[in-house]
Amino acid sequence: MSTAPLAVSQAAPPARWLVNRRQDLLSTLGGTGASLALVALHVWGGVSSLVLWWAWVLVLDGPHLFATVSRTYLDAREWRTRRRLLLGSLGWFAVGPACFALSLALGTKLPFLLFLTFAALWAYWHVVRQHYGLMSLYQRKAGEASPLDRTLDRVTLYTGLLAPFVAFAVSHPTARKQLGLTGEPSWEPVVAAACFTLVLAVVLLSAARQLWLGRAGKPVNGPKLLMMASAVGLSVLVFWPSVSSKMDFIMFAVAVTAFHNVQYHGVVWFYHRNRYHSPGADTASFGWAPKVSQRFAIYAVCGVLFTLLYRGLGCGFGAHPGCAVFDVKLALGAGLTLRDFMAGFIWGFALHHYYLDQRIWRVSRDEGLHRDLKLGEHGSRMAHPEVRTG
């Protein structure tokens, strides 16, 4: 008679925290808290969106782009194994200027405006995919293998993040204007209400499933559910009409991305500690990456300096909010200026990050990454087709 079932029943339950309880809570609750604090300071505290935007850029968002640089371009081993990717991905810096040039050639702003729309939509999709990747990592860490539960998690998360965004797009005055929706709203409130109703329905369905698992004596993945609830709850709050109507347009990027920024720093820092600073690691073979991640203070300062360099360049040409005093309004044709050209180029930093991020965090295809994130035996045996943290 086989003893396999007995062995499984006696095995210790798999760990469900990605790092540990303290750091996971810091990433999830700290990230949520950062986003909520920024929203509260603006909506109820009356703090200028310009001040909050720059605080977010310098402290969280710009440094999170550096986090990707620190584990790719500053890692000598990554250079050897991913040279083609690291060099080829730099082509994203040319997309904005190319669309700008096309607009000049055709004598219309349309190509450049389409580029800006594409970049903005990808920015939000990048945040959505980040949350999905972290949810998948929690599933792996806990050894979850049920196709039904993975599908329900996926539907719940995607619906909870995308449906409120659609409601916002058709109801917020600035968003409506950018979509070409003019006049008084007619069908739009119905669509917005349907979006939030859909979110409520899938959340209730997911909650019912968790109650059923608990009553059946099956494990409930608390850390995963906390992360999902935080992400979906923040999305609903930020895009809720009575809240969103009080927010300046530039604050939406701040509100939805700050959570992602904090989580991303948590994952990258954990990766750094395991890859570059674990006992027996050949530190010298990694180049500069171990040096910039030797201490969190060094890592943070490098992130801020990186941000000051590239955002400072954009600010010098008036491509960022609050830099109008340096604005270069040199007309170049098709109603576009040198400031627009620089804005297109600066977008390249974000687009490059979005693209590179989705290629370097493929846990299912990278055993080294699986090891550096300490996903353990349960994660390696799971049948996820693809898991990315970005």
PyMOL commands that set and color helices and strands:
alter all, ss='L'
color gray80, all
select helices_A, chain A and resi 4-10+21-43+49-70+76-106+110-141+147-171+173-178+188-215+222-239+241-244+251-276+283-286+289-292+296-316+324-326+338-360+363-365+367-372+376-381
alter helices_A, ss='H'
color red, helices_A
select strands_A, chain A and resi 331-333+336-337
alter strands_A, ss='S'
color yellow, strands_A
deselect
rebuild
show_as cartoon
